Amino acid sequence: MAVPKKKISKARGGSRRSHNALAIPSHSVCPNCQEAKLPHHVCANCGWYNDRQVIEKQDI
């Protein structure tokens, strides 16, 4: 069976895991309603994207 030759040091293991951190998703401001939204996504509050209304929002 394949077995590691020796223990991997803490520095080597830590440097391998240095890119595993989770990033906080960025937010942009909707130009129509000034609510926070994800970039390149339709605004969940008003349904606008790229200076036009894409989704009709219904009042329930």
Contact map, one row per residue, 1 for C-alpha under 8 A:
111000000000000000000000000000000000000000000000000000000000
111100000000000000000000000000000000000000000000000000000000
111110000000000000000000000000000000000000000000000000000000
011111100000000000000000000000000000000000000000000000000000
001111100000000000000000000000000000000000000000000000000000
000111110000000000000000000000000000000000000000000000000000
000111111000000000000000000000000000000000000000000000000000
000001111101100000000000000000000000000000000000000000000000
000000111111100000000000000000000000000000000000000000000000
000000011111110000000000000000000000000000000000000000000000
000000001111111000000000000000000000000000000000000000000000
000000011111111100000000000000000000000000000000000000000000
000000011111111110000000000000000000000000000000000000000000
000000000111111111000000000000000000000000000000000000000000
000000000011111111000000000000000000000000000000000000000000
000000000001111111100000000000000000000000000000000000000000
000000000000111111110000000000000000000000000000000000000000
000000000000011111111000000000000000000000000000000000000000
000000000000000111111000000000000000000000000000000000000000
000000000000000011111100000000000000000000000000000000000000
000000000000000001111110000000000000000000000000000000000000
000000000000000000011111000000000000000000000000000000000000
000000000000000000001111100000000000000000000000000000000000
000000000000000000000111110000000000000000000000000000000000
000000000000000000000011111000000000010000000000000000000000
000000000000000000000001111100000000011000000000000000000000
000000000000000000000000111110000001111000000000000000000000
000000000000000000000000011111000001111000000000000000000000
000000000000000000000000001111100111100000000000000000000000
000000000000000000000000000111111111100000100001000000000000
000000000000000000000000000011111100000000000000001000000000
000000000000000000000000000001111100000000000101001000000000
000000000000000000000000000001111110000000001100000000000000
000000000000000000000000000011111111000000000000000000000000
000000000000000000000000000011001111100000101000000000000000
000000000000000000000000001111000111110000000000000000000000
000000000000000000000000001111000011111011110000000000000000
000000000000000000000000111100000001111111100000000000000000
000000000000000000000000011100000000111110000000000000000000
000000000000000000000000000000000000011111000000100000000000
000000000000000000000000000000000000111111100000100000000000
000000000000000000000000000000000000110111110011100001000000
000000000000000000000000000001000010110011111111100000000000
000000000000000000000000000000000000100001111110000000000000
000000000000000000000000000000001010000000111110000000000000
000000000000000000000000000000011000000000111111000010101000
000000000000000000000000000000000000000001111111100011111000
000000000000000000000000000001010000000001100111111111100000
000000000000000000000000000000000000000111100011111111000000
000000000000000000000000000000000000000000000001111100000000
000000000000000000000000000000110000000000000001111110000000
000000000000000000000000000000000000000000000001111111000000
000000000000000000000000000000000000000000000111101111110000
000000000000000000000000000000000000000001000011100111110000
000000000000000000000000000000000000000000000111000011111000
000000000000000000000000000000000000000000000010000011111100
000000000000000000000000000000000000000000000110000000111110
000000000000000000000000000000000000000000000000000000011111
000000000000000000000000000000000000000000000000000000001111
000000000000000000000000000000000000000000000000000000000111
